Every structure is written in C-alpha cells, then in structure tokens.
Amino acid sequence: MNTYVQDAPHQERLESQVQLILNALMRGEEVTHLTAQHRFGCARLAARISDIKKMGYNVVTEIVKGSNGQRYGSYRLAHREKEQIPMFVMPKGK
C-alpha cells in the first residue's frame, strides 16, 4: 500500500501560500489562478481556497469569462459590514 506523506518543507510552503493568499483576500483583493501563480507561486489555488474555507473564512467564488472566452474563478472574502478584519499570521510551529 502506497501512502503519500508530505515532507515538512512541502507543508511549510503550503502554509506560506495559504497565509499569502489569505492576507491578500483580507486586504480586499480578488485572487485568480493567474495572480496566485505569479504572486504567490501557487499552482493549485482552488486547493488553497479550500484550506482557507476550512479555517472558517467565507470565501466567495465568482466565475468570470475572460476576453478569450475562457471561464475562470475569481475569489474574494465575503463583505462584512462594519467589521475590521485583522491580518492573518500563521502560528509558528504548526
């Protein structure tokens, strides 16, 4: 039976990507696959968004049709009226 076990450096990269993406979302930015790939080195944005949702954040997905006709997801945090959202910092040693 093959069992895939993530090595520690791989897990740290994933946590770092989650932190970078979540911070961008908290600043009110919309994140797409292309921006995630270029800015954060993240090739699997949908998986990282899933991680963020599991942390309890309400992420909204909007399907956008690009100028070439292709559709892609654009992610943002749900709007919270009169609520300040603090910057997320990944705890050390997790």
TORGU-749976 format. One record per residue: residue in one letter; x, y, z of N, C-alpha, C, O in turn. Coordinates in nm, 4 decimals, decimal comma. Last residue first. Example, Ala and Ser with C-alpha at 12.3 -4.5 7.8 and 13.67 -1.06 7.14 Angstrom:
2
S|1,2850|-0,2250|0,7080|1,3670|-0,1060|0,7140|1,2900|0,0030|0,7870|1,3409|0,1138|0,8039
A|1,3190|-0,5690|0,7800|1,2300|-0,4500|0,7800|1,3200|-0,3300|0,7800|1,4236|-0,3319|0,8465
This chain:
94
K|0,3340|2,5231|1,3549|0,2162|2,4451|1,3167|0,2494|2,3553|1,2021|0,1633|2,2811|1,1549
G|0,5419|2,6896|1,4248|0,5424|2,5543|1,4738|0,4207|2,4720|1,4393|0,4055|2,3608|1,4900
K|0,3654|2,9989|1,4479|0,4908|2,9243|1,4314|0,4737|2,7837|1,4880|0,4014|2,7620|1,5852
P|0,0591|3,0764|1,2846|0,1334|3,0496|1,4076|0,2587|2,9686|1,3781|0,2573|2,8798|1,2929
M|0,0289|3,3155|1,0333|0,0349|3,1723|1,0601|0,1143|3,1487|1,1878|0,2272|3,1966|1,1987
V|-0,1794|3,5846|1,0599|-0,0396|3,5444|1,0740|-0,0406|3,3973|1,1123|-0,1028|3,3584|1,2112
F|-0,3945|3,8047|0,8958|-0,3718|3,6694|0,9436|-0,2220|3,6434|0,9499|-0,1478|3,6760|0,8573
M|-0,5081|4,1197|1,0022|-0,4197|4,0440|0,9139|-0,3943|3,9079|0,9766|-0,3749|3,8976|1,0977
P|-0,8573|4,1525|1,0947|-0,7139|4,1622|1,1223|-0,6330|4,0814|1,0213|-0,6836|3,9861|0,9621
I|-1,1147|4,3352|0,9708|-1,0584|4,2013|0,9620|-0,9083|4,2130|0,9875|-0,8383|4,2774|0,9094
Q|-1,3799|4,5115|1,1130|-1,2400|4,5142|1,0729|-1,1888|4,3710|1,0733|-1,2166|4,2946|1,1657
E|-1,6994|4,5695|1,0109|-1,6150|4,4758|1,0834|-1,4739|4,4832|1,0295|-1,4522|4,4625|0,9101
K|-1,9064|4,6925|0,8687|-1,8630|4,7488|0,9967|-1,7770|4,6528|1,0772|-1,7816|4,6548|1,2002
E|-1,9931|4,4032|0,6870|-2,0200|4,5432|0,7185|-1,9704|4,5766|0,8583|-1,9893|4,5003|0,9530
R|-1,8052|4,2073|0,4964|-1,8554|4,2146|0,6338|-1,8707|4,3607|0,6694|-1,7720|4,4334|0,6805
H|-1,8146|4,0210|0,2028|-1,8154|4,1544|0,2633|-1,8754|4,1481|0,4035|-1,9822|4,0908|0,4249
A|-1,6116|3,7346|0,1655|-1,7456|3,7921|0,1728|-1,7373|3,9246|0,2458|-1,6605|3,9384|0,3410
L|-1,3073|3,7566|-0,0181|-1,3766|3,7332|0,1077|-1,5143|3,7975|0,1009|-1,5318|3,9021|0,0384
R|-1,2793|3,6092|-0,3456|-1,2705|3,7232|-0,2542|-1,3385|3,6838|-0,1245|-1,4174|3,5894|-0,1208
Y|-1,1699|3,4796|-0,6615|-1,2044|3,4588|-0,5214|-1,1879|3,5879|-0,4421|-1,0960|3,6660|-0,4666
S|-1,2696|3,3704|-0,9700|-1,2118|3,4845|-0,9005|-1,2618|3,4772|-0,7567|-1,3823|3,4695|-0,7329
G|-1,2225|3,1145|-1,2092|-1,2728|3,1582|-1,0801|-1,1965|3,2779|-1,0274|-1,0741|3,2854|-1,0389
Y|-1,3010|3,1393|-1,5615|-1,2102|3,1105|-1,4509|-1,2705|3,1657|-1,3228|-1,3581|3,2522|-1,3263
R|-1,3557|3,0622|-1,9063|-1,4081|3,0953|-1,7743|-1,3050|3,0581|-1,6680|-1,2319|2,9600|-1,6815
Q|-1,2656|3,2064|-2,2206|-1,2488|3,1053|-2,1169|-1,3027|3,1551|-1,9845|-1,2964|3,2742|-1,9538
G|-1,2805|3,4200|-2,3924|-1,3964|3,3329|-2,3830|-1,3852|3,2253|-2,2766|-1,4841|3,1593|-2,2450
N|-1,0809|3,5994|-2,3869|-1,0655|3,4907|-2,4836|-1,1820|3,3912|-2,4776|-1,1823|3,2906|-2,5486
S|-1,1486|3,7618|-2,1772|-1,1586|3,8187|-2,3119|-1,1449|3,7124|-2,4209|-1,1911|3,7318|-2,5334
G|-1,3274|3,5423|-1,9438|-1,2172|3,6250|-1,9914|-1,2379|3,6736|-2,1332|-1,3319|3,6328|-2,2013
K|-1,5806|3,5358|-1,7204|-1,5494|3,4979|-1,8584|-1,4450|3,5951|-1,9102|-1,4700|3,7153|-1,9197
V|-1,5793|3,4099|-1,3891|-1,5599|3,5230|-1,4800|-1,5280|3,4685|-1,6183|-1,4578|3,3684|-1,6324
I|-1,7451|3,3206|-1,1059|-1,6960|3,2681|-1,2332|-1,6969|3,3832|-1,3337|-1,8002|3,4449|-1,3595
E|-1,6497|3,3801|-0,7795|-1,7235|3,4349|-0,8928|-1,6615|3,3762|-1,0199|-1,5400|3,3817|-1,0387
T|-1,6764|3,2763|-0,4524|-1,6207|3,2443|-0,5833|-1,7104|3,3036|-0,6906|-1,8313|3,2804|-0,6923
V|-1,5953|3,3909|-0,1321|-1,6923|3,3930|-0,2417|-1,6192|3,3647|-0,3722|-1,5135|3,4217|-0,3992
V|-1,5304|3,2572|0,1805|-1,4727|3,2985|0,0532|-1,5777|3,2838|-0,0560|-1,6404|3,1789|-0,0706
N|-1,5263|3,2931|0,5005|-1,6309|3,2866|0,3988|-1,5748|3,3449|0,2681|-1,5726|3,4664|0,2489
Y|-1,3201|3,0893|0,7079|-1,3404|3,2132|0,6325|-1,4448|3,1915|0,5237|-1,4509|3,0849|0,4624
G|-1,2554|2,8547|0,8377|-1,3733|2,9272|0,8807|-1,3993|3,0583|0,8081|-1,4920|3,1310|0,8438
M|-1,0689|2,6862|0,7456|-1,0279|2,7664|0,8611|-1,1435|2,8533|0,9108|-1,1314|2,9186|1,0144
K|-1,1836|2,5965|0,5171|-1,1829|2,5045|0,6314|-1,1408|2,5754|0,7595|-1,1731|2,5302|0,8693
K|-1,1191|2,8112|0,3503|-1,2593|2,7901|0,3898|-1,2680|2,6990|0,5118|-1,3506|2,7215|0,6002
I|-0,8470|2,7607|0,3199|-0,8897|2,8844|0,3854|-1,0351|2,8721|0,4321|-1,0695|2,9175|0,5412
D|-0,8545|2,5199|0,1769|-0,7885|2,5249|0,3081|-0,8365|2,6463|0,3873|-0,8633|2,6364|0,5070
S|-0,9803|2,6139|-0,0556|-1,0472|2,5135|0,0269|-0,9871|2,5112|0,1669|-1,0603|2,5017|0,2654
I|-0,7748|2,7733|-0,1481|-0,9011|2,8371|-0,1100|-0,9812|2,7413|-0,0223|-1,0433|2,7838|0,0751
R|-0,5928|2,5717|-0,2114|-0,5582|2,6655|-0,1036|-0,6831|2,7398|-0,0564|-0,6967|2,7669|0,0630
A|-0,7320|2,4490|-0,4219|-0,6986|2,3707|-0,3018|-0,6659|2,4631|-0,1849|-0,7063|2,4365|-0,0717
A|-0,7408|2,6565|-0,6074|-0,8663|2,6021|-0,5545|-0,8414|2,5210|-0,4267|-0,9222|2,5251|-0,3340
L|-0,4638|2,6930|-0,6706|-0,5381|2,7934|-0,5951|-0,6660|2,7361|-0,5335|-0,6960|2,7651|-0,4178
R|-0,2090|2,5552|-0,7367|-0,3363|2,4896|-0,7022|-0,4202|2,5820|-0,6136|-0,4442|2,5525|-0,4965
A|0,0221|2,6938|-0,7696|-0,0343|2,6334|-0,8900|-0,1710|2,5692|-0,8636|-0,2411|2,5328|-0,9579
C|0,1679|2,9740|-0,6456|0,0662|2,8741|-0,6139|0,0024|2,8221|-0,7419|-0,0633|2,8970|-0,8142
G|0,3339|3,1910|-0,6235|0,3917|3,0625|-0,6643|0,2967|2,9466|-0,6389|0,3401|2,8342|-0,6136
F|0,2254|3,4373|-0,5764|0,2468|3,3513|-0,4607|0,3103|3,2166|-0,4945|0,3376|3,1367|-0,4050
R|0,2103|3,5782|-0,8202|0,2459|3,6482|-0,6963|0,2871|3,5558|-0,5828|0,3732|3,5907|-0,5020
H|0,1496|3,3836|-1,0230|0,2571|3,4818|-1,0394|0,3027|3,5425|-0,9075|0,4229|3,5569|-0,8852
Q|-0,0602|3,2299|-0,9119|0,0588|3,1650|-0,9666|0,1759|3,2629|-0,9747|0,2882|3,2290|-0,9375
A|-0,2456|3,4214|-0,8402|-0,1895|3,3332|-0,7375|-0,0607|3,2680|-0,7864|0,0355|3,2531|-0,7110
T|-0,3081|3,5314|-1,0873|-0,2435|3,6157|-0,9873|-0,1792|3,5301|-0,8787|-0,0706|3,5623|-0,8303
L|-0,4223|3,3006|-1,2113|-0,3020|3,3650|-1,2661|-0,2321|3,4529|-1,1635|-0,1094|3,4498|-1,1532
H|-0,6442|3,2423|-1,0476|-0,5380|3,1434|-1,0663|-0,4090|3,2103|-1,1151|-0,3002|3,1803|-1,0660
T|-0,7142|3,5393|-0,8510|-0,7428|3,4436|-0,9577|-0,6258|3,3459|-0,9676|-0,5220|3,3647|-0,9041
V|-0,8496|3,7318|-0,5952|-0,7381|3,6460|-0,6354|-0,7875|3,5480|-0,7409|-0,8897|3,4819|-0,7227
E|-0,9094|4,0635|-0,4990|-0,9629|3,9419|-0,5601|-0,8436|3,8625|-0,6116|-0,7484|3,9193|-0,6651
E|-0,8485|4,2294|-0,1865|-0,8088|4,1927|-0,3228|-0,8878|4,0705|-0,3690|-0,9273|3,9859|-0,2889
G|-0,8840|4,2980|0,0736|-0,9914|4,3297|-0,0200|-0,9583|4,2962|-0,1639|-1,0337|4,3317|-0,2544
R|-0,7052|4,2071|0,2500|-0,6841|4,3453|0,2049|-0,7910|4,3878|0,1040|-0,7888|4,5005|0,0546
M|-0,7824|3,9450|0,2651|-0,8186|4,0336|0,3761|-0,7957|4,1808|0,3435|-0,8590|4,2687|0,4022
L|-0,6610|3,8437|0,0353|-0,8072|3,8474|0,0440|-0,8522|3,9442|0,1533|-0,9497|4,0173|0,1352
A|-0,3924|3,8636|0,1167|-0,4401|3,9394|0,0002|-0,5922|3,9521|0,0039|-0,6461|4,0599|-0,0215
N|-0,3944|3,6819|0,3323|-0,3627|3,8234|0,3562|-0,4113|3,9105|0,2404|-0,4653|4,0188|0,2628
L|-0,4494|3,4438|0,1928|-0,5456|3,4958|0,2896|-0,5197|3,6432|0,3192|-0,6143|3,7212|0,3300
I|-0,2127|3,4193|0,0422|-0,3421|3,4334|-0,0259|-0,4454|3,4930|0,0693|-0,5206|3,5827|0,0311
L|-0,0209|3,3926|0,2475|-0,0109|3,4996|0,1481|-0,1445|3,5260|0,0800|-0,1846|3,6411|0,0623
Q|-0,1163|3,1602|0,3831|-0,1013|3,2875|0,4538|-0,0980|3,4044|0,3547|-0,1658|3,5049|0,3761
V|-0,1006|2,9675|0,1817|-0,2302|2,9976|0,2436|-0,2236|3,1343|0,3111|-0,3156|3,2150|0,2973
Q|0,1760|2,9689|0,1405|0,0861|3,0088|0,0323|-0,0504|3,0465|0,0883|-0,1093|3,1463|0,0468
S|0,2596|2,8720|0,3891|0,3016|3,0050|0,3466|0,2106|3,0559|0,2354|0,1721|3,1729|0,2355
E|0,1518|2,6162|0,3824|0,1066|2,7094|0,4862|0,1420|2,8525|0,4488|0,0638|2,9443|0,4734
L|0,3011|2,5139|0,1658|0,1554|2,5222|0,1565|0,1012|2,6216|0,2582|0,0145|2,7026|0,2255
R|0,5595|2,5264|0,2748|0,5273|2,6032|0,1537|0,3769|2,6203|0,1392|0,3296|2,7285|0,1045
E|0,5326|2,3445|0,4869|0,5605|2,4852|0,5167|0,5293|2,5736|0,3958|0,4781|2,6843|0,4123
Q|0,4985|2,1057|0,3443|0,3893|2,1542|0,4287|0,4085|2,3017|0,4611|0,3113|2,3772|0,4629
H|0,7554|2,0869|0,2301|0,6374|2,0974|0,1433|0,5199|2,1551|0,2228|0,4497|2,2436|0,1740
P|0,9187|2,0566|0,4584|0,9322|2,1758|0,3737|0,8122|2,1963|0,2811|0,7717|2,3098|0,2562
A|0,8133|1,7998|0,5606|0,7972|1,9263|0,6348|0,8151|2,0492|0,5460|0,7336|2,1409|0,5557
D|0,6384|1,5967|0,3175|0,7558|1,6321|0,3951|0,7359|1,7700|0,4571|0,6518|1,8476|0,4117
Q|0,3453|1,4026|0,3295|0,4072|1,5295|0,2930|0,5286|1,5544|0,3804|0,5236|1,5360|0,5020
V|0,3070|1,0803|0,2171|0,3293|1,1609|0,3362|0,4000|1,2877|0,2928|0,5036|1,2816|0,2265
Y|0,1042|0,8460|0,0736|0,1770|0,9695|0,0472|0,1856|1,0491|0,1767|0,0839|1,0812|0,2381
T|0,1380|0,5069|0,0673|0,0803|0,6166|0,1430|0,1664|0,7388|0,1194|0,2873|0,7360|0,1424
N|0,0686|0,2118|-0,0955|0,1424|0,3370|-0,1014|0,0687|0,4439|-0,0235|-0,0499|0,4681|-0,0464
M|0,0843|-0,1181|0,0000|0,0000|0,0000|0,0000|0,0884|0,1238|0,0000|0,1743|0,1386|0,0870
